Amino acid sequence: MTTVLVLNAGYEKLQFVSLRHAIRMLFRDVAEVEEAAEGGPIGHFQRPAVIRLKRYVQMRWRHRGVPWSRKAMLNRDGHRCAFCAGRAETVDHLLPRSRGGPDSWLNTVAACKKCNNRKRNRTPEEAGMRLLFQPRVPVWADVIAR
């Protein structure tokens, strides 16, 4: 599915939306095409890659901090395994959930299946595995990615 980047009126990155949603925003005249994509027009609109809202939208929700989610955590780590830097598909809890480890930014990292299985129900120190980077609490720009 094709996604389109939505910018606020002040050119701040807001989110990615589907092409269909972007066309509806253009049709309702709440946004304008900032950058067109390759390909022919859709109706009387250019095929958008980036659209910008015509009116500024308050983003108070961004000041609350980023809520933890699997997708946001994988985006924070760039879909790279924290142990081997390979392609990550799973979430690994540094303190395993069976030992009371929470779903939180500082307790989870992205991991490939091989490393996740190797670590099992142990901490990285117990498994003899070293983290390539330390987990951190992200900002909104880290998790709003394709």
N, C-alpha and C positions, 0 to 999 in steps of 0.2 A: 504494500500500500504506500502511496506517495504521501509524504508529509510536507507541511508548509510551516515555516517559522513565522510567528506573530510577534511583531515589535510594538511596544507602546508608542504613543504619540511623541514621546521624548527619546525614541530609539533604544529603549531598554528591552532586552530579550524577555519575553513573557512566557511563551510555551510553543510547542509544536501541535498543529492540528491536522486533520486529514484534508486532502485536496477538496473533498466535497464540502466540508465545513468552511474552508477558505472561500470557495466560490459563493456559498450562501452569505458570508460576511461582505463580499464584494457586491453581490446583488442587492443587499440591504443598505449599501453605501455607508457602512461603518468602518471600512478599511479601504486602502488603496494599494496597488501593486508597487512594491519597492524594487523588487528584482524579479524578472521573468525567467522561467526555466526554458530549457530546450524543448522544442515541440510546437505544434500548431496551436492556434487559439482555441478556447473553449467557449462557444457561443460568441459573444462580443467582448469577452475578457481574454487577456493574455493568460497563459498557463503560469500561475504564480509559483515562485520558489520562496519569496519573502514578502509578507504584507505588513503594512503599518496601520495601526488604528488612527482614525481621524481625530478622536477625542482622547484625552489622557484618562487612564483608568488608575484609580488609587490601588496600591498593592499593600495594604496594611497586613495582609496575611503573611507576607514575606518577612516581617519583623518578628514573627513568633518562633522562628526556627523551623528546620526541615523535619517533618515527622518521619520516623524510620519505616521503610518498606523494602522488600526484597529488590524491586526494580531500582529504587533510588540508591540502595547500597551497591548494587552491581554497577550503576553509572558512576558512583563516587570512585570506585576502584578501576574504572575503565575496562570492565569485563576481563581483568587480568588476575590470575591466581596470585595470592599474597605469598605463596611458598615457592613456586617455580616460575612465575611470570607467564605461564601458558594461558590458554583460553579458559576462562572461568565460567562454569555453568551452575554452580551451587553456592550456598551460603554456609560458611563454617563459623561455628561459635567457639571463640577462644576458650572461654569457660563453658563446657558443654551444658546444654539445657537440662540434662538429667542431673546435673550437680547444681542447678539453680541459676545457670547463666541466662540472662535476659536477651530478648531481641532488642539490642541497642546499638548505637553507632560505634561505641568503643569496645563492644564485645563481639562484633561480627566482621568478617572479611570475606571477599570473594575467593573461591577456591575451585580448582578443577576437580573432577570426580576422583582421579587417581590420588591426589594429595588429601582430599577429604576422607577417602577410605583408609588411607595410610594413617592418618591422625586418629581416626576412630573416636572413641569416647574419652580422649585424653586432652590435656592442655598441650600447647606446642612444645613446652619445655619437657614434659613427660615423654612426648613422642620423639624428642630429639630433632625437631623441625624449627627452622629459623624463619621469622617473618622478614620479607624484603622491605616492607614499609609498615609503619604503625597506623592503626585505624584512627580516624579523627571524625569529629562532627563537621559535616559539610555546610557550605553556604548554598543558597538556591542556584547560583550559576553552575555549581558542580553537578547537580542532579537533573537540570533541565537540558537533556541531551537527546539525541536521536536514539 
